[in-house]
Amino acid sequence: MLRRVTVAAVCATRRKLCEAGRELAALWGIETRGRCEDSAAARPFPILAMPGRNKAKSTCSCPDLQPNGQDLGENSRVARLGADESEEEGRRGSLSNAGDPEIVKSPSDPKQYRYIKLQNGLQALLISDLSNMEGKTGNTTDDEEEEEVEEEEEDDDEDSGAEIEDDDEEGFDDEDEFDDEHDDDLDTEDNELEELEERAEARKKTTEKQSAAALCVGVGSFADPDDLPGLAHFLEHMVFMGSLKYPDENGFDAFLKKHGGSDNASTDCERTVFQFDVQRKYFKEALDRWAQFFIHPLMIRDAIDREVEAVDSEYQLARPSDANRKEMLFGSLARPGHPMGKFFWGNAETLKHEPKKNNIDTHARLREFWMRYYSSHYMTLVVQSKETLDTLEKWVTEIFSQIPNNGLPRPNFGHLTDPFDTPAFNKLYRVVPIRKIHALTITWALPPQQQHYRVKPLHYISWLVGHEGKGSILSFLRKKCWALALFGGNGETGFEQNSTYSVFSISITLTDEGYEHFYEVAYAVFQYLKMLQKLGPEKRIFEEIRKIEDNEFHYQEQTDPVEYVENMCENMQLYPLQDILTGDQLLFEYKPEVIGEALNQLVPQKANLVLLSGANEGKCDLKEKWFGTQYSIEDIENSWAELWNSNFELNPDLHLPAENKYIATDFTLKAFDCPETEYPVKIVNTPQGCLWYKKDNKFKIPKAYIRFHLISPLIQKSAANVVLFDIFVNILTHNLAEPAYEADVAQLEYKLVAGEHGLIIRVKGFNHKLPLLFQLIIDYLAEFNSTPAVFTMITEQLKKTYFNILIKPETLAKDVRLLILEYARWSMIDKYQALMDGLSLESLLSFVKEFKSQLFVEGLVQGNVTST
C-alpha cells in the first residue's frame, strides 16, 4: 500500500479514522485499501505519535522553503494599514470578500482565501467560508448556531456509551499502537471504525458551524538544549498556563468548553502547532485570548511542577506503543551530535529531577527558549470562519500584530546531512514488540526531498512499491503466504522528513511462515527495486498517478475546519503562495532524473532492517534508554549479504502494473429519469430483497454510493458460525485485494463488513467506473473459494486478533456489557474458544454455501445514478 501521509494528518479526529481504516485494511480488516490522503481517505502509513499538549498526536514537519521569515511569494503583501488600504482596495475592487487570485484552489472549493503579512513579520492565511453545508443560507443567527451545537453535543453524550453497535461487532482502537506499519490484527469486526466514523461525522456536523485557527511556530524539538531534553514540548504545554491579559491558568480551556470548542497542540522535530475551534459567535474573543499565549504568556514558576507531571504522564502513556518505541530506536542510530538522537518527549526525570540535581533553573530556561524561538517572523497563522475576508483581516491585524519579533534568524539544521551514514545503520535489528506481531521494516535514509515537492519522487516510488495488484511485491508474498500487508513510502512526520534527511520505508506484516523466511521477503523487495532501477521512471505511470490525484483534488470534499487550518498553517511553512493548497496534494512536473536519483539510492547496501516479533524474546540483550525497548543488533547473514552485493537476478513474477481501467474519465451529471424526492424511495420490492434509490440533487458531483446488506439467519445460530462468517469475510477480502486494488487507487472505495446479521457491502466513488468494481465484488462473492494455505493463514491471524481484543480491558468490558444487555449474543470468549477448538476448510465452504442460499438482500443506491 502506498505510504504518503500529508500534513493534514495532524488532525487528531481524522488521524484516528485514518489509523483505524488502515489498521482494518492491513489486517484483512474489511476496510479496503482506502486512501487516507488529505482529501478524504488515504495514505495508509504510520502516523507516529509525537509529543502533544493534550495527548500524543501526530504531526508533520519538513524543511523550510522560506527560511529566515522570507515571504511566501512575490505577490505577498503586508496587511492593510493606513494608506495601504486604498491601494489594496484598488487592486481588489470594493468587494469585502475578494480572495487572492494567486492562490490555486480546487474548482469545487467554495471558500475564499487571502494571504497577508503583518508588520511584525507574521504570515497569515485568511479563509472565508460563507457556504453552508446544510444547504441553508449562510446567515444563521448566533443563537440558532449555539442551540444546534448544544443539541449535537447532547446527542454525542447520549451515543457515547454504545460503542458496540448492532451491525458491527467489537473492534479495537489504539492510536499509539504500531498501527499502520505493522497491524497484525485481522479486522473481522468493524465496530471500532464505525464508532470513529460516527464520531467524526458528528464532529463534522458540529464543526461546520465552528470557526477555527491554527498557528505554526517554525521550531520544534530539534532545538532542545542538550541538558534539558523535552524542553520544546514542555514549553508547548506551559504557554497555555495563563497570560498577562487573561491570567487564569485554565481560563482558555474553560472558555472554549463553555462555547462548544476545543484546542490542542503538538511538537514535532522542526514545527510546533497550536490549534483551536469555537462557535463563530465567540471566535474573535477566542482569538484574542489565544494570541496572548504568544504575546505575553505567564509561565509562572508555581505551575512548572504540575505541568511536568502532565508531560511525564504523556510519556508514560506513550511508552507501551510499538510505534513510539521503534521511533526512538531509529533516532538512536543517528550520528552523535545529530538532534535525531535527542529525547523529544521529556519526562519528570529530564525536566525536574536532573535539572534540580544539576542546579538548572528550568523556569528561566523556559523563558529564554520562548524569547529566542517564539518570534513572530517565523510563525504562520491560518484562521477560518463564516466572516468576510476584510473582517478576518481586521481581527488578525488588530490581535496578532502584538506578537514580538526578536529579529533573530530561524534555527537551521540543514547542514547536518547524512545522519545515518554510519556502520550501525546497515544491520539487522531484532526487536521485541508489545503486541503479538511479526513485521519486517526496511528503511533507507535519503537526502532531504522536500525541495522536490513538485515532482514528489518518493510518492512515485511508493505508488509502485505499495501497489497490491498483479506483479507487485505484496501479490508475490501473499501467494507464498508470507505476508498480510505492505506499506511503502514516507509518512512526512518530522521523524521521517525534515531538513536533514528523508526516510523511505517498506513495512511488511508477516505471517508465521513469513517470519521464518524474512530474508527471502527482503530479497523480493530488493528484486522489485532493482527492476524499477533498470527500467527507470516511466511517464505512463507518472501521468496515471497525476490524473488520479487531479480527479481527487478537483472533486475534493469539505473537511473539518480544525484539520484544514492545521494543514494550511504547516503548508505555509513549506510551499510558495500559489501552492499553499496544492503543494502536498498534486504532482506538477515529470522529472525522471529526480525520481531516478532517489530510486537509485534504495539498494541493499544502504538498508536498515528491523524485525519485530514476540519470537525475539530472550534473544535481545540490549535495551533502549527511554522506552525500554528490547533489541539486538546483528550483521546480515553472510550468504544473503553476498547475494545482495552481487548482480542478483530479477524475479519474473515482479513487474509494473498494467494500465488502470478504473480511472474515471466521464464526469457528466446524469439527468433525472424519475421525480425528485427528499428521501430515498423503494424501486424494487420482492420476497428476496428490496432496493432503495435517491438521485443526488444537492451536491451535484459525479459520484455515487452503493450499500447492500446480505442478511442471513444462519450467522447467529452458534459461536462457530459467527467465527466462520468472520473467516469468510476476511478470505473474501483477501481474494479481492489484488483484483480490486486498481479500483482503490482510482478513488473507488469498497468495504466489506462482517455485520451481526449479514454481510455489508459498501462501494463509493466516481460513478463512471463504480459498476465495474461492484460487479467484481459480486463475482468473487458468487464464486467464493479458498485454498488450504489461505484458510490456515487467515485463521491463525484471526486467533491473534481475538487474543489482542481480549487483552484490552476496555474492549473486553464493552463485550461483557453487551453480553449482559443483549438477549442473544456470542461473546468474544465464546468465539475465541470456538476458533481454538478447530474449524476446517470444508466446514467453511459448507457454511458459505448455506449462507448464500438463505439471503434477504436490501440495498441503497444514491448519487449521480439514474433509477434505471
N, C-alpha and C positions, 0 to 999 in steps of 0.2 A: 504494500500500500504506500502511496505517495506520502512523504512526510514533509509538509511545509505549513507551519503554523504562522499566521500573521500576527501582527501586533495586537489585533483585536482580541487575541486570546486572553488578554489581561482581565477581561470582564469575568468576575467570579461566577455569576449565574451561567453565562454562556459556556465558561470553561467546564462547569460540571456537566452540562449537556454534551459537550464535545467529548469529554473524557468518558462519560457513560456510553455514549454512542460508539466510540472507538473500542471501548472495552468490550461491548457486546459484539461488535463486528469481529474483533480479533479472535474472539473465542467462539466462533461459530454462533455467536450470541445473537442470532436472529436479527441483529441490526445489520443492515447491509453495509457494504463499504461506502457509506455516505461520506461526503466531503465536509469537513469541519472548517473550511476556509472561511474567510471573513464574511462572505455574503450570507451564508446560512448554515451551511452544513459542512464539513470539511477536512482539513488536512490532518489525518489521524496520526499524529506522532506525539511523543511525550511532551506534555506541558509540565515542566518540572516546577516543583514548589519553590517559591522564593520567599525570603523574609517579608512579612507584611504587618501592618498595624493591627488589623482585626483578626487576620488569620493568614497562614502561609498561602500566598496567592501567586500565580504565575505571571510573569511579565516578560517583555521582550526588550532587548537592548542591542543596538547596533552602532557602528561608528558614525560620527557626525559628518555630514556633508557641508555643514555650515559652521566651521569652528570659530571660536572666539566671538560668538554673537553675530556672525555675518548674517545679512538679510537673506530671506528665503528666495529672493529673485530680484531681477532688475525693476520689476513693476511693484515692488513692495512700497508701502507708504507709511508715513508717520501718522498717527491718529490725528483727526481733525482738531486743531486747537486754534482758536482765534482766527487769524487771517487765512489759515489753511482751509477753513470750512467752505469759503466761497469758491475756492479753486476746486475742491472736491465736488461741490455741487455742480459746477460747470462740467466736470468730467463725467459725472454720472447722471446728470439731469436732476430734476427735482424729486424723483421718486425716493421715498424714505426706505425702501427695501430693495434697492438695486444692488445686486451682488457683483463680485469681481469676475469679469469675463475670462480672465487668465486662468482661473481655476477650472480644470476639466472635471466634469461630473457626469454621472450616468443620465441618459435621457429619461429614465423613469424616476429620477430623484427630484421631488418637488421642493426641496429645501433651497434656500439662498445662502451664499457664502460671501464673507468679506474678510480680507486679511488686513490687519493694522499692526503698526509697530509704535509702541508708546515712547515717550521721550526718555524714559529710563532704560530703554533697550528691550523691554519685554515684548515678545511677539505673540499676537493673539489672532485666533480664527473665530469669527462670529458666525453662528449658524441660526438662521431664522426659519423656523418650521411652522408656517401658518396653515399647513394642511391639517386635516382631521381624519384620523384613521377610521372613525366610525361613520364617515360619510356625512357628518353634520357640518354646519358652518363652523368657522374657526373662532367664533366669539362666545364660547361657553363662558358663563359667568363664573367668577371665583367661587361663589358659594356652591353652585352646582358641581364644580370641579372637586371641591373638598368633600362634598357629600358622596360623590361617586367613588372617590379614592377610599373614603372610610368604609363604604359598603364593601368594596373589593377586599379591604384588609380584613373585615369581619368574615367574609367568605373564606379567605385564606385560613383564618384561625379555625373555622369550622371544619375545613378539609384536612387540616394538618395532622389529625390523628389517624386518618385512614390511608396509611402508606401502601397497604397491600390491597389492590383493587380486585373487583370480580373478574375482569377479563384476564388479568395478567398476574401471575403469582410472584412470590418474593424474589428479589434480586439482591444486588449489593451495590454499594457506592462508597468508595473511599478515595477522596480527592488526592490523598497523599500516597496512594498505592503506587506500585511500579507500573502504573496504568498502561498507557498506550503501547509502550515498547514491548512489555513482556506479559501481557494479560494471558494467564493460563486458564482463566475461568471460562467454562463453556456456558454461554448465557442461554440456558434452557428457559429462563423465566424473565419476563420483561417488565416486571413491576417497577423496578428502580428507575429505569429510563422513563417509563410512563409518568412516574411521580415527578421526576425532574422536568419533563416536558410540560406537565400541567402547571407546575410552579412557575416555570419560565413564561408560560402563556399568561398566567395570572399576573405575573410581574410586567409582562409586555403591555397588557391592558392598562395596568396602573401607570406605567412609566410613559405611555403615550400622552398622558396628561401632565407629565413631570417636566421640569426643567433640570438641566444637568450641566456640570462644569468639571473640567479636569485640568490639572497643571502638572507639567513635567519639568523637573529640575535636571539639568544636564550633568548630574553627578550621582554616583552610586557607591557600592561597596569597594570598588577598586581604590577609592580614595581613603579607605580606612587607614588610620595610623597603625604601625606595626605593634605598638604597645597597648592598643585598645581595639581588639578585634570586635566587629559588630557595631562600631560607633555610628556609621551611616544609618543603619537600620534603627538603632536606638534613637537617633535624632528624629527620624521619621515618626516615631512614637511621641517624643517629647514636645514637638512643636504644637501638638494638639492639646496640650495641658494648659489652656488658657492664654489670653493675650492681654496687652496693656489696656485695650479698649473694652474687651469683654473678658474680665479676669476669672470668671467661674471656670473651674477646671474641667467640668463636664458639660459646660453650657452649650457648646455647639452640637454635641450629640443629642442632648435633651431637646434643643430647638428643632433639629431635623426629625426626631422621633415624634414630636408633637404635631409636625406638619407633613407627615407621610413620607419622610425622606430617609436617606441612609448615606453613609460615607465609608470610605476605605482608602487604603494607601498601600504601596508596595515598593520595596527597594530591590533593584537589580544591580548588575555589575557597573553600569555606567549611566543609569537612569534612576530617578525616584519619582513615582507618580502618585498624585493625590486626586481623589475624585469625590463628588457627592451629587445627589439628586434631591429634589424637593418639589412640593407643589408650586406651580407657577406664581401663585399669589405672593409667595414668600421668597421668591428667587433673589430679588435684589438685596434684601436684608441678609439672606444666607450668604450671598457673595461677599458682602461686607464683613460678616463675622469670619468667614473662611479666609479671606485675604489677610486678616490680621495675623494669622499664623506665619505669614511670610513677611509681614511688615514689622511686627514687634511681638514675638512670642515671649511669654513669661519664662518658661522653663525654670521654674523655681526649684531650689535645691531640695526642698522637702518632698517634691514629687518624684525624685530620682529613684529612691529605693522601691517605691510602689511600682513604677513603670519598668524597672529592671526585672521585677518579678513577672510582669506581663510578657516581656521579651523572653525570659527564661521558660515560662510556661509554653510559649510558642515553639521554642526549641525542643522542649521535652515531647510535645505532641508530634513534632516532625521526625524525631529520632527513629520511630518504628517504620518509617517509609522507605521502601526499597529504592524509590526514585531519588530521594534526598541522599541516601547512603551512596548510591552509585555516583551521584553528582560530586559529593565531597571526595570520594576516592579518585575520581577523574581529575579534580582540581589538584590533588596532592602529587600528581605526576608532572606538574609543570616545573620548569626550571626554578631553582632557588631565586628569590627576589621578584618573581612574577606575581602580580596580585591574585592570579587564579589560585594560588596556594593559601590564600587567607581564609579565615573562618568568618564568613559573612553574616551568619545568623546572630552571633553574640549570645551570651548567657550570663547567669549570675556570676560565674567564675571570672569571665573576661571583663565584665563591666562593673563588678562590685568588689569581689574578694581580692583578685590580683591587683587592681588599682590601689586598693586600700593598703595592701602589703607593700607596694612599691611607691607609696606616697604620691600617687597620681590623683589630681583633682578632676574627677570625671565631669563635674558641673562646669568648670572653667573650660575644659577641652570641648565640651558640647557647644558652648557659646562661640568658641574660636572656630569650630567646624562650620557652624551656622553662618558666621560672619564671612568666612572665606568662600564658602561654596553656594550658599543660598542667595545668589546675586541675580537680580532681575534680567541681566543681559544674556544669561543662558537659560532662561525659563521660557517655556511655551505654554500658552493658555488656550483652551477651547471652551466656549460657552454655547449652549443650545437652548432655545426657548421659543415659545409662541409669541415672540415680540418682533417688532421690526428691527432691521439691522441698525438703523440710526439709534434706536433706543438702547440696544445692546452696546453699541459703540460708546454711547454717552456713559452708561453704567461702568463699563470696563475702564474707560479712561479716568473717570472720577475715582474709582476704588483702587485700581491696581497700579496707578502711577506712583503710589506712595511706597512701593516695594523698593528697598535700597539697591543701588548699583555700586559695587565696590571697584569696578574698572579693571579687575584682575583677569588674566587670561583663564580660559576654561581649562580644567585638567585634561591632559592628553597622554594617552598610554600607547599611541600608535607606534612608538619606537621600540616597544618590547615585542618584537616579532619572533616567530618560531619558538613559542614557549614549550612545545612538546617534542622538539628535536633533541631527544635525549635517549640514551640506551635503555632506560626503563620503560619507554613507551611501547616499543615493538616487542611486546611479550604477551604471554597468556596469563590472565588473571582469573583465578578461580575464586568465586565469591559465594558465601553462604547467605541466601536471601531470607527475609522474614516470611514471605509467602511460600506456599508449596508450588514450585515452579521450575521449569527448565527453560533457559533462554541463552542465546548467544548474541552478543553485540560486537560488531566490527566497526571500529572508528578510525577516521583519519583527521588530522589537524591540517587545514589548508591556510594559505594567506587570507586575510580579510576579503570577503566577497561583496560587501555592501555597495561598493562603488560600481558594481556591475548590475545594479538593480534593474536596468532597462533590458538586460539580456537574461538575467536570472539563471546562470549556468547550473547551479545546484538544483534548481527546480526542474530543469530539463532532465538532468541525470536521475533525480528521484522519481520523476514520472515513469521512467523506463525501469529502474531498479525495483520500484514498488509496484509495478504492473502485476496483475494477477491472472492475465489471460494466457492463451496458448503461447508457449515459447518462453514464458517468464521463469524467474528463479523459483517463485513460490509454486507455480504449477509443477515444475520438476520435483521439488521437495515434497509436495503433497502426494504425488504419485508414488514416491518412495515411502510415504507415511512417516516422514522425518520432521515435518513442520506443520504448525497450525496457522501461523500468521507471520507476516513480514512487513516491516515498515522501514522506509529508507528516506533519508534527506537531512534537512537542517530545521530544527524547531524554532529558530530565531529567538530563543531566550538568550539572555546575556551570557549564560554558560556556553552556549553553542555558537553565538555570533557576536563579536564585539570588535573593537578597533585593533586588536592584536592577532586574532585568528578567526577562522570559521571552521566548524566541525561538519563532517559528513559521516553519518552513522547508518548502519544497516542492522536492524534488530529483528531477531527471528525467535518466535515462540516455538520451542521444540517439543516433540513427543518424547516418551521414554526412550523409544528406539533412536530418535534423532539425537538425544543426548549422548547415546553410546557412539554415534557417528558424527560428532560435531566437527571433526576435522574435514570429513567429506562434505559436510554442509558448507563450511568456509571455502572449500575448494570450488564448489559450484558457484559461489558468489564471485570468486576471483576469475573463474572462467567466463562468466557473464560480462564482467567489467572488461576483461581482455577483448572479448568480442566487440563491445562498444568502442573500445580504443582503436581496434583495427578498422572498423567501419567508419569511424569518425562521426561527427554530428550530421544529422540528416534534416534537411529543410522540411520534408514532408511531416516529420514528427513535430518539429517546432511549430509549424503552421497549424497542425491539428490541435496542439495544446493551446495556441493563441486563440483559435476560433472558439474553443470551449470556454476559455477564460473571458473572452469578449461577450459571448452569449450570456454568461452568468452575470457579468458586470452590467450589461445593457438592461437586464430584467431583474436586477437585484431587489430584494425585498427590504422593507423598512426594518431597521434594527433598533434595539434598546438604546435610548439616548445615552445612558451611562456607558455602555460598551462603546458606543460610537465616539463619544468625546475622548475617552481614554485612547482609543485607536488613533484619532486625529492628532492629539497633542503629542504623541510619540512620533507620528509621521512627520510632524513639523520639524522635528529634530533631525530627520533623515532625508527628506526629499525637498526639491525646489518647489516654489509656489504652485506651478501648474500641475505638479504630480502629487500633491498632498493627498488627494482622494484616490489616486490610481496607482501610486508607486509600489504599493505592496500587493497589488492585485493583477496587474496586466503585464504581458510581455510586449515590449516595444520594438526591439531590434534583434535581428538574427545575426549574430557574430560567431561563426563556427570556431574562430581562433580562441575566443574567450571560453567557450564551452569546452573545447579540446584541451585547453591549458588546465582547467580544473579536473577534467576527466582523466588526464594522463598522470595525475598525482595519486590516483586511487589504485595503488599497487600493493601487493602483499608485504613488501619490504618496509612499508611505512605504516602498516596497520597495527592497531591495538585490539586485542581480543579479550573480551570479558565473558566468562562462562558462569552463569548463575544456576545453582541447583542445590537442593537440600542434600543431595548425594555428596556434596563437597564437605559436609560436616565431618570434623575430625581430621581433615586434610589441610586445613588452613591455619597456619601458625602465626599469622600477622593480624594486627587489629588497627583499624583507622582511628585516629586520635579522638575525633569529635563525636562521631556517630557509632563508634564501636563495631564497625563492620569487620567481620572475619574474612580474611582473604589470604591467598598465597600467590607467589609470582614464579612462573616457570618460563624457560626458553621454549620456543616452538620445537616440537619433536623433530629430530634431525631429518628423518625421511621426508616429512612434509616441508620443512624449510628448504631442503634441497630441490624438491619438486617445484615449489613456488618460486624459487630463484632461477629455475630453468625456463626454457621456451616451451612451456607446457601446452598440450593440445587443447583445442576448443571443444566444447560439448555440443554435438549436433542437435541435441534437444533444446538448446537455448538459442533464441533468435528474436529479432524485433517483432513487435506486434503488427498485425495486418491493419489495413485501413478501417477506421471505426465507422460502422454502418448506423450507429445510434445517434450521431450528431445531428441535431435539428437544423434544418435549412428553411423550413416553411413556418413563418411566424404570423400567418394570416389569421385574423379574428373571424370565427365562423358566425354565420347568420343564424338567427333563431329559427327553428323549424316547429316550434310549439309556443303557446302563450307563456309570457314571463310569469314567474311565480316567486313569492317571497321565500318559500321554503321548498325543500326537495319534495318531489311527487313520485308516487309509485307508478312505474310504467310497465312493469312485468309482475305478475302475481300468479304463481302456480303452486301446486302441492309440494313441489320440490324446492321452491325458493321464490324470492322476490328481488326486484331491482328498483332502487330509488335514483332519481336524477334531478340535477339542477344546473341550468346553464349560468355561467358567470355573467352577471350584468353590473358588476361593481368595479372589479379591479381591471378588467379588460386587458389581460395579458395572455399570451399563447401557452398557457399551462393548464394541466388538469390533475385531478386527484381521484384515485380509484381505491376503494376499500371493499373487500369481501370477507365475510365471516362464514367459515365452513363448520357448521355446528353438528356435533355428534354426541349421542348419549353414552357412547362406548367409553369415553375417556375416564369418567369418574367412577367407573364400576369397581376399580381396585387401585391400590397404590402402584402395583406393577403396570397397569395400563397407563397411569399418569407418567411413569418413567419411560415406558415405551413410546409414548407420544412425544416426550422431550427428546428422546433419541431420534425419532423420526424427523422432527422439525430441524434438528441440528444436522442430520445427514442430508436432508433436502437442501438446507442452506449451503452445506459443504459442496454438494453436487452442482449447485448453481454458481458457486464462487467464480469459477473460471469463465463459463459462457456469459455470465451477466456482468462481468467486470467492465467491459467496454461501455455498457449502458450506464453504469455508475459514474464513470469518469465524464460521461457526456451529460451529467446533471439529471439523469433519470434515476431516482432513488426508489429502492424497494426495501421492504421489511417483512419478514415472516415472524409471527408471534405465536408462541405456544400458549394460547389462551386457556382459561379454566375449562371452557366447554367446547373449544374448537380451534381450528387454525385460522388466524387472521392474516390476510394478505393485503399489504398496503403498497401502492405504487403512485408516484407523483413525479412531475417534471414537465418539460416541454411536450405538448400533446402530439406533435408531429410524429415522433417515433415511439411514443409511450405504448401503443398497442403491440409493437414488436417485443418489448420487454414483458408485458403482461402475458402474451401468448407463450413466451419462453418459459415463464414460471409455471403456467398451467400444463405445458407439455411435460416438464420434469416431474410435476406432481402426478400426472396421469401415468407416466411410465416409471414411477419410482422403483429404484433398486439400490442395492448396496453390496459391496464386496465384503468378505470376512475381515480383511485388514482395516477397512474404513470403519466397520462396525466396532471392532476392538479399539481402535484409536479413539472414537467418539465416546464409547462407554468409559474408557479409562479416564478421559478428560472430564467426563461428567462426574465421576467419583470425586475428583479434585474440586470441582465446582461445588457440589453438595457439601463436601467437607469444609471448604472455605466459608460457606454460608453458615454452617453450624458453629464454627468457632468465633463468629462475630456476635457478641451478645445482643446488640440492638436488632440485628436481623432475626436471630432466633426468638427474641422476645416478641417481635411482630407476628412471627409464625405461630407461636403459642397462643398469643392473644386471639388471633383469628380462629385458631382451632377451638377455642372456648366459645367464641361468638357464633360461628357458623354451624349449621345443622350437619352438613356433610362436607368434611374437608380432610384430605390426606396431608399429614404434617410432613415437614422436611425429614424428620427422623424416619417416618414410615417409608418415604421414598428412598432415602439412603439405604435403609435395611433391604428394601426390595431390590435395589441395584446391586448391593453386596451379595445378596443371595444367588445372584447369577441370572442373566437373561440371554437368550440365544438369538442369532440372526433369523432363524426360522420363526421364532415367536414374534419378532418384529414384523417380518413380511406378512405373517398371518394377521397381525393386528392392523397393519396398514390396509390390507385388502378389505377387512371388515369395516374399518373406518370409512373408506371411500364408498362403501355400499350403503351406509346409513347416514346420509348427509341432508341437512337443510341448509340451503345457501342463501344468504342475504347480502346484497351489495349496494354500494353507493358510488355513483359517478358524478363528478362535479367539475366545472371549469369550462374551458374552451372546447366543448364537445357538443355535438348535436344529439338529440334524443334517439335519432335513427341509428 
